[in-house]
């Protein structure tokens, strides 16, 4: 397999990597909720919030190039939403930043706020995924009370998404190897349908084999795991520091910076 | 003493009516290493599924003296470890540790015992300390070894392996031969690679068109050029060290 993995830095070792997945999950959830709840006029406070996940990424040794690449990869979805704002809200607004001031529309302010929130929350999410192994994330989610069936589904999704991507790449390669001319839209759609069908049938086949493998090892419908998570002093220190950072900005600096 | 595997007059047809196995009789002693040889579509994989209780037909199947039926399935699956053809299907958990621990967890063993069994199984297959690895980060040879570890951790008396040498390069195939030779369990290996079968098996069972065509000493069966060619196979030429 040659495709990049979203969690390829999760297997490194750093103080952040060693933190309990539950603590990191809760911190990222709270951080995201607070950032999303900020009003659209809080661009400067959003910049302050970005410092947190940015510092964690640097501390954990996650390359910034990788981080920004991941953000760029997801950005088209948010860009469509953000860039549509100036089109429907043209109410004039004045913006001041220190000695500078300029005029904008509320639509553009909403656009910048969406983009800034997206970047800040993505930084936090990448910091979480890049410093936590997926298996630990799943164990953390289960411990935090996510329904077991969802945890199992997520586990299978993570395990087999790469197999599926690989198979799709093989099929595309096989098609490219024999496709020597443009066949026209109708024929291309027919081929694409057949390829999707083949992928679907192979997926069902794989699911049946996995079921066989699970039953062969005594699976009776109950999902059993070895609990390996433990909250330590470092986790408590991290949680306290994160809470102090998030809520100090929210309650004390936000009124000053607005 | 009971045999490891006893199959008497077993027949099975697929839902579309195609005969998969017809009047199969087979006995395997404890500690034996047998090769199920035959061309593609001969019924080897189906026969392995019969042993693990996944395919029910007419006739009698006993594993370590226990008749294969719904009531005995749990005991049978603790006694017989089935390794599927594709390791991707066998390794379904996010980490290697979780995968190797999956069987022992379902057996209701203590956490200490499970950790010990996982470490021992990974050591045996040559992947010590790799429990934290995600299966998709392993090479083909490592995946194959890991798939074997997933059944070894259940400490079964019998292990069935479906085309275990598939897509392995010669070095990895040699490693696999050495690993399987070291195992004390009863091994049933389905393969169409005669060199691989010759390197491992004491006894060979030639299956074709759902029937057991010949069985006996592995060397004798596989050196019978006429028999092998007649059933779309070849005589082994290269022997593994």
Interface residues (C-beta under 8 A of the other chain):
Chain A: X1 X5 X11 X133 X134 X135 X138 X155 X156 X158 X159 X160 X162 X163 X206 X209 X210 X212 X213 X214 X215 X216 X217 X218 X219 X220 X222 X224 X225 X226
Chain B: X49 X52 X54 X74 X77 X78 X81 X82 X84 X86 X88 X89 X90 X91 X92 X93 X94 X95 X98 X101 X102 X103 X105 X106 X107 X111 X114 X115 X132 X134 X135 X136 X137 X150 X151 X154
